[in-house]
Amino acid sequence: MDSIVNKLTEIEDAASAIVQHAEDQKEVLNKEYEAKWKAFDEDLEKKTEARLDSIRAELEENTTRILDSQSDSSTELIRSLQKEYEEKHTEYAREILKRITEV
């Protein structure tokens, strides 16, 4: 009978040791998982920030290019209108006078 009790005690001790080892391994694996998770999050954040910076720079470049183009177009239109006025202002004045006097 004592040998059965001793055997059961040995089995229980072995089972307790196995459970303790599994819990220790679980904690080690949890720490590894958390470290990998943190590294993944940091890497993803860096990549996301880099992509956002790239998009912002591209958007700023496109906006600058569009504004410069519009400025150039506006400047050209103003020059064209000034040239037309300089060439035809007398004709415009006569036409305005003619319409006023016809009424």
Buried (B, 14 or more C-beta within 10 A) or exposed (E): EEEEEEEEEEEEEEEEEEEEEEEEEEEEEEEEEEEEEEEEEEEEEEEEEEEEEEEEEEEEEEEEEEEEEEEEEEEEEEEEEEEEEEEEEEEEEEEEEEEEEEE
